[in-house]
Amino acid sequence: MDRSPHTDAPTAEEARPAEEARREEEARPAGEEQQGEEAQPPEPRPGKRRRWIRRLALAVPLILLVPLLTALTVLRVNYMGDPADGTFTRGKDALWLGHAWVDGRKKDADVTALATRLKRTGIRDLYVHAGPLEHDGTLPASAYSNVRWFLAAVHREMPGIRVQAWLGDVLASEGSGGMRLESAPTRAAVVRSTREVLAAGFEGAHFDLEPLHSDDADYLTLLDALHGVTAARGVPLSVAAHQIDPLPGLHTARGALTGHPKWWSQRFFGQVARRVDQIALMSYDTMQPLESTYGGYVAQQTSLALEVTPETTDLLMGLPFYHQKGFGHWEHAETVAGAVRGVRLGLSRTDADRRNFGVAAYVDFAAHEEDWRAYQDGWVR
């Protein structure tokens, strides 16, 4: 058919291909370029970006929260059950005492009150703060100038109780200041200071050096030297020990992330326990939020410690006789009652008949009446 000379409109046959091309273009996905043009990636739509941000914001807390909730559930379950019969004091408990007892501030009336407090308990050892040691390992005798009065008063009022010198210092393991155990002269000075306090009348030496990292060979070397001194005098060598990895290798992971490993490996705990006569695990400052999870944690720590402590070494589990608020220690969770129940559960499950076993209360000057009552009711009976 011919076109009219007065119009440019296509015939029906000519219009069909153009109409098909138009429909094809409309059906093409958004962002797709026509043939011959360079393809460009589509711009993300704002709504889609916001959805991904919201999903990520929900996923990250869940990733962190699930392992934490799992761990808390395990500890809560570990707190369940009944302790075995007979898992009470063996008469080998201990109490940390402040410096006031040996620097002249305490009087006879204070000793009498302490003797009344300790009557009919299981406490045998008093760790009396006689330091701190200087960073070079030395200790002036003036730091414990009133020790002979205190020893005489204790022997008079509390026969059978031993008074040990509590010695300690901050280590330079996480900073520039503090004692350096890698220094042989410093270790030698610590040994000399120990001889001096024993010569002054103390009936044992109790060391608390912190922060002490797991697998510190210099510390083991120091303990070997110290044990030779205490054994020669027939008195105990005692140490305060860090907690044990709740999961294998946890101290390594935390150390890499924070520079403060906190825990010892179970193997290192055993190495220390074999070199001393008494080891007190500081089972507090655990970061636990609930009494049940704290008690479950103490039960686990008790079992881990019993597994590697020789039967000839006294193993003591620490009790929190102090009160403060903070991320490391929640006083509503870290209670003496929770600790005692945890100790009894761990003892029941691992070695219920262990004789060289007890608890150690930290510390006399911060204790409340409720702490003493929980210790008496739960552990002494």
C-alpha positions as CSV (number, residue, x, y, z in Angstrom):
1,M,0.0,0.0,0.0
2,D,1.3,3.4,-0.9
3,R,1.8,6.2,1.6
4,S,-0.4,9.3,1.3
5,P,1.6,12.3,0.0
6,H,0.2,14.4,2.8
7,T,1.5,12.3,5.9
8,D,4.7,10.5,7.3
9,A,2.7,7.9,9.3
10,P,4.0,4.4,8.8
11,T,1.9,1.7,7.4
12,A,0.7,-1.1,9.8
13,E,3.4,-3.5,8.5
14,E,6.1,-0.8,9.2
15,A,4.8,0.1,12.6
16,R,4.8,-3.5,14.0
17,P,8.7,-3.8,14.4
18,A,8.9,-0.4,16.1
19,E,6.2,-1.4,18.6
20,E,7.9,-4.7,19.4
21,A,11.2,-2.8,20.0
22,R,9.5,-0.4,22.4
23,R,8.0,-3.3,24.4
24,E,11.4,-5.0,24.5
25,E,13.0,-1.8,25.9
26,E,10.3,-1.5,28.6
27,A,10.8,-5.2,29.7
28,R,14.6,-4.8,30.0
29,P,15.7,-4.9,33.8
30,A,16.5,-1.6,35.4
31,G,20.1,-0.5,35.0
32,E,20.7,-2.7,31.9
33,E,22.2,-0.6,29.1
34,Q,21.5,-0.9,25.4
35,Q,23.9,-2.8,23.3
36,G,26.9,-0.8,22.5
37,E,26.8,1.3,25.7
38,E,29.2,0.6,28.6
39,A,27.3,-1.2,31.4
40,Q,27.3,0.6,34.8
41,P,26.6,-1.2,38.2
42,P,23.2,-0.1,39.6
43,E,23.2,2.4,42.5
44,P,22.1,0.7,45.7
45,R,18.7,1.9,46.9
46,P,18.7,3.7,50.3
47,G,16.0,1.4,51.6
48,K,18.1,-1.7,50.9
49,R,21.2,-0.2,52.5
50,R,19.2,0.6,55.7
51,R,17.9,-3.0,55.9
52,W,21.4,-4.4,55.8
53,I,22.6,-2.0,58.5
54,R,19.7,-3.1,60.7
55,R,20.4,-6.7,60.1
56,L,24.1,-6.3,61.0
57,A,23.2,-4.3,64.1
58,L,21.0,-7.2,65.3
59,A,23.5,-10.0,64.3
60,V,26.6,-8.6,66.1
61,P,25.1,-8.6,69.6
62,L,23.7,-12.1,69.0
63,I,27.1,-13.4,67.9
64,L,28.6,-12.0,71.2
65,L,25.6,-12.9,73.4
66,V,25.1,-16.5,72.5
67,P,28.5,-17.8,73.8
68,L,28.0,-15.7,76.9
69,L,24.6,-17.0,77.7
70,T,25.8,-20.5,77.0
71,A,28.7,-20.1,79.5
72,L,26.3,-18.6,82.2
73,T,23.9,-21.5,81.7
74,V,26.7,-24.1,82.1
75,L,27.8,-22.4,85.3
76,R,24.2,-22.2,86.6
77,V,23.8,-25.9,86.0
78,N,27.1,-26.5,87.8
79,Y,25.7,-24.9,90.9
80,M,22.8,-27.4,91.0
81,G,22.8,-30.6,93.1
82,D,23.5,-31.4,96.7
83,P,27.0,-31.4,98.3
84,A,28.2,-34.7,99.8
85,D,27.8,-35.4,103.5
86,G,30.9,-34.5,105.5
87,T,32.1,-31.8,103.1
88,F,32.8,-29.2,105.9
89,T,35.8,-27.6,107.5
90,R,38.8,-29.8,108.1
91,G,40.3,-27.3,110.5
92,K,42.7,-26.0,108.0
93,D,41.1,-22.6,107.0
94,A,42.9,-19.3,106.9
95,L,42.2,-15.6,107.3
96,W,44.0,-12.6,105.7
97,L,44.7,-9.9,108.2
98,G,45.6,-6.2,107.5
99,H,48.9,-4.5,108.4
100,A,47.5,-2.8,111.5
101,W,48.1,-6.0,113.5
102,V,51.9,-5.6,113.3
103,D,52.6,-1.9,113.0
104,G,51.4,-0.8,116.4
105,R,47.8,0.2,115.7
106,K,46.1,-2.9,117.3
107,K,45.9,-3.4,121.0
108,D,45.3,-6.3,123.4
109,A,41.5,-5.7,123.3
110,D,41.6,-6.2,119.5
111,V,43.4,-9.6,119.9
112,T,40.8,-10.7,122.5
113,A,38.0,-9.7,120.1
114,L,39.7,-11.6,117.3
115,A,40.1,-14.7,119.5
116,T,36.4,-14.6,120.3
117,R,35.6,-14.3,116.6
118,L,37.7,-17.3,115.7
119,K,36.6,-19.5,118.5
120,R,34.8,-22.6,117.2
121,T,35.8,-22.0,113.6
122,G,38.1,-23.9,111.3
123,I,40.7,-21.2,111.0
124,R,44.3,-22.4,111.7
125,D,46.4,-19.8,109.8
126,L,46.6,-16.0,109.9
127,Y,48.2,-14.3,107.0
128,V,49.3,-11.0,108.5
129,H,50.3,-8.3,106.0
130,A,54.0,-7.6,106.8
131,G,54.9,-5.9,103.5
132,P,54.8,-4.8,100.9
133,L,58.2,-5.8,99.7
134,E,60.2,-3.1,97.9
135,H,60.5,-3.5,94.2
136,D,64.1,-4.7,94.7
137,G,62.9,-7.5,97.0
138,T,64.0,-5.9,100.3
139,L,61.8,-5.3,103.3
140,P,62.6,-2.9,106.2
141,A,62.1,-4.4,109.7
142,S,60.1,-1.3,110.6
143,A,57.3,-2.6,108.4
144,Y,56.5,-5.2,111.0
145,S,57.9,-3.6,114.2
146,N,55.1,-4.9,116.5
147,V,55.2,-8.6,115.4
148,R,56.6,-10.0,118.7
149,W,53.7,-8.4,120.7
150,F,51.2,-9.8,118.2
151,L,52.8,-13.3,118.3
152,A,52.8,-13.4,122.1
153,A,49.1,-12.2,122.2
154,V,48.0,-14.8,119.6
155,H,49.8,-17.6,121.4
156,R,48.1,-16.5,124.7
157,E,44.6,-16.0,123.3
158,M,44.5,-18.5,120.4
159,P,46.8,-21.4,121.1
160,G,47.3,-23.6,118.0
161,I,46.9,-20.9,115.5
162,R,49.9,-20.0,113.2
163,V,50.9,-16.5,112.2
164,Q,52.4,-16.3,108.8
165,A,54.0,-13.2,107.2
166,W,52.0,-12.0,104.2
167,L,54.5,-10.6,101.7
168,G,53.7,-9.3,98.3
169,D,54.4,-6.7,95.6
170,V,53.2,-5.5,92.2
171,L,55.0,-7.2,89.4
172,A,56.3,-5.3,86.4
173,S,54.7,-8.0,84.1
174,E,52.2,-5.5,82.6
175,G,53.9,-2.2,83.0
176,S,57.2,-0.4,83.7
177,G,56.9,-0.2,87.4
178,G,57.1,-3.1,89.9
179,M,59.2,-6.0,90.9
180,R,61.0,-7.9,88.2
181,L,61.3,-11.6,88.9
182,E,63.6,-12.1,86.0
183,S,66.3,-10.3,88.0
184,A,68.4,-12.8,90.0
185,P,69.5,-10.1,92.5
186,T,65.8,-9.3,93.2
187,R,64.9,-12.9,93.8
188,A,67.9,-13.2,96.1
189,A,66.7,-10.2,98.1
190,V,63.2,-11.7,98.4
191,V,64.8,-14.9,99.9
192,R,66.8,-12.7,102.4
193,S,63.7,-10.8,103.4
194,T,62.0,-14.2,104.0
195,R,64.8,-15.3,106.3
196,E,64.5,-12.0,108.2
197,V,60.7,-12.2,108.8
198,L,61.1,-15.8,110.0
199,A,63.9,-14.8,112.3
200,A,61.5,-12.2,113.7
201,G,59.2,-14.9,114.8
202,F,56.7,-15.4,112.0
203,E,55.6,-19.1,111.7
204,G,55.4,-19.2,107.9
205,A,55.7,-17.1,104.7
206,H,52.7,-16.4,102.5
207,F,53.4,-14.7,99.1
208,D,51.0,-12.7,96.9
209,L,52.7,-11.4,93.8
210,E,50.5,-9.9,91.1
211,P,49.8,-9.8,88.3
212,L,51.7,-13.1,87.8
213,H,51.3,-14.5,84.3
214,S,51.0,-18.3,83.7
215,D,54.1,-20.3,83.0
216,D,56.5,-17.8,84.6
217,A,59.7,-19.8,85.0
218,D,61.3,-17.2,87.2
219,Y,58.5,-17.5,89.7
220,L,59.1,-21.2,89.9
221,T,62.8,-20.7,90.5
222,L,62.0,-18.3,93.3
223,L,59.6,-20.8,94.9
224,D,62.3,-23.5,94.9
225,A,64.7,-21.1,96.7
226,L,62.1,-20.0,99.2
227,H,61.0,-23.5,100.0
228,G,64.5,-24.4,101.0
229,V,64.4,-21.6,103.5
230,T,61.1,-22.4,105.0
231,A,61.7,-26.2,105.1
232,A,65.0,-25.6,107.0
233,R,63.0,-23.8,109.7
234,G,60.1,-26.3,109.7
235,V,57.5,-23.7,108.7
236,P,55.1,-23.6,105.7
237,L,55.7,-21.8,102.4
238,S,52.3,-20.5,101.2
239,V,51.2,-18.7,98.1
240,A,48.1,-16.9,96.8
241,A,47.3,-18.2,93.3
242,H,45.4,-16.9,90.3
243,Q,42.3,-18.6,89.0
244,I,42.6,-21.5,86.5
245,D,41.5,-21.3,82.9
246,P,37.8,-22.1,82.8
247,L,38.4,-23.2,79.2
248,P,41.8,-24.5,78.0
249,G,44.0,-21.7,76.7
250,L,41.7,-18.9,77.8
251,H,44.6,-17.0,79.5
252,T,46.5,-17.0,76.2
253,A,43.5,-15.5,74.3
254,R,42.7,-12.9,76.9
255,G,46.4,-12.0,77.2
256,A,46.6,-11.4,73.4
257,L,43.5,-9.2,73.5
258,T,44.0,-7.2,76.7
259,G,47.6,-7.7,77.9
260,H,46.2,-9.1,81.2
261,P,45.8,-12.9,81.0
262,K,44.1,-13.2,84.4
263,W,44.0,-17.0,84.6
264,W,46.8,-19.6,84.9
265,S,46.8,-22.8,83.0
266,Q,45.9,-25.8,85.1
267,R,49.3,-27.2,84.4
268,F,51.1,-24.2,85.8
269,F,48.8,-24.2,88.9
270,G,50.0,-27.8,89.5
271,Q,53.6,-26.8,89.1
272,V,53.2,-24.1,91.7
273,A,51.2,-26.4,94.1
274,R,54.0,-29.0,94.0
275,R,56.6,-26.4,95.2
276,V,54.7,-25.1,98.2
277,D,53.1,-26.4,101.4
278,Q,49.9,-24.4,101.0
279,I,48.2,-22.7,98.0
280,A,45.2,-20.4,98.3
281,L,43.2,-19.9,95.1
282,M,41.8,-16.4,94.9
283,S,38.3,-17.4,93.8
284,Y,36.8,-13.9,93.7
285,D,36.9,-11.0,91.3
286,T,35.3,-13.4,88.8
287,M,33.1,-11.0,86.8
288,Q,30.1,-13.2,87.5
289,P,26.7,-11.4,87.5
290,L,24.7,-13.9,89.6
291,E,25.2,-15.8,92.8
292,S,24.3,-19.0,91.0
293,T,26.8,-18.5,88.2
294,Y,29.5,-17.4,90.7
295,G,28.9,-20.5,92.8
296,G,29.1,-22.7,89.7
297,Y,32.3,-21.0,88.8
298,V,33.8,-21.6,92.2
299,A,32.7,-25.3,92.0
300,Q,34.5,-25.6,88.7
301,Q,37.7,-23.9,90.1
302,T,37.7,-26.2,93.1
303,S,37.6,-29.3,90.9
304,L,40.3,-28.0,88.6
305,A,42.5,-27.1,91.5
306,L,42.0,-30.5,93.3
307,E,42.9,-32.4,90.1
308,V,46.5,-31.0,90.0
309,T,47.2,-30.2,93.7
310,P,49.2,-33.0,95.5
311,E,47.4,-34.5,98.5
312,T,50.4,-33.4,100.7
313,T,49.8,-29.7,99.8
314,D,47.0,-27.7,101.6
315,L,44.6,-26.4,99.0
316,L,42.5,-23.4,100.2
317,M,39.7,-21.8,98.2
318,G,39.3,-18.0,98.7
319,L,36.1,-16.5,100.2
320,P,35.1,-12.9,99.5
321,F,34.9,-11.2,102.9
322,Y,34.8,-7.8,101.3
323,H,32.2,-5.6,99.6
324,Q,32.6,-3.4,96.5
325,K,30.8,-2.7,93.2
326,G,32.5,-3.1,89.9
327,F,32.7,-5.2,86.7
328,G,35.2,-7.5,88.3
329,H,33.4,-8.0,91.6
330,W,29.6,-7.7,92.0
331,E,28.9,-8.0,95.7
332,H,25.4,-9.2,95.2
333,A,26.7,-12.1,93.2
334,E,30.1,-12.9,94.9
335,T,28.7,-13.9,98.3
336,V,30.3,-16.0,100.9
337,A,27.2,-18.3,100.9
338,G,27.6,-18.8,97.1
339,A,31.3,-19.5,97.4
340,V,30.9,-22.0,100.2
341,R,28.3,-23.9,98.4
342,G,30.4,-23.9,95.3
343,V,33.4,-25.1,97.2
344,R,31.4,-28.0,98.7
345,L,30.0,-29.0,95.3
346,G,33.5,-29.0,93.7
347,L,34.9,-31.0,96.6
348,S,32.0,-33.5,96.5
349,R,32.4,-34.2,92.8
350,T,36.2,-34.4,92.7
351,D,37.7,-35.6,96.0
352,A,35.2,-35.5,98.9
353,D,37.6,-37.0,101.4
354,R,40.6,-34.7,100.7
355,R,42.0,-33.9,104.2
356,N,44.4,-31.1,103.3
357,F,41.7,-28.7,102.2
358,G,40.1,-25.6,103.4
359,V,38.9,-22.1,102.7
360,A,40.7,-18.7,103.1
361,A,38.7,-15.5,104.0
362,Y,39.8,-12.2,102.4
363,V,40.0,-9.9,104.4
364,D,39.4,-9.1,108.1
365,F,39.0,-5.3,108.0
366,A,36.4,-5.4,105.2
367,A,34.3,-8.3,106.5
368,H,30.6,-7.9,107.5
369,E,28.7,-9.9,110.1
370,E,26.8,-11.7,107.3
371,D,30.1,-13.0,105.9
372,W,31.1,-14.6,109.1
373,R,27.6,-16.0,109.6
374,A,27.6,-17.5,106.0
375,Y,31.0,-19.1,106.6
376,Q,29.9,-20.5,110.0
377,D,26.6,-21.8,108.8
378,G,27.7,-23.1,105.4
379,W,31.2,-24.5,106.1
380,V,31.8,-24.9,109.9
381,R,28.4,-26.1,111.0
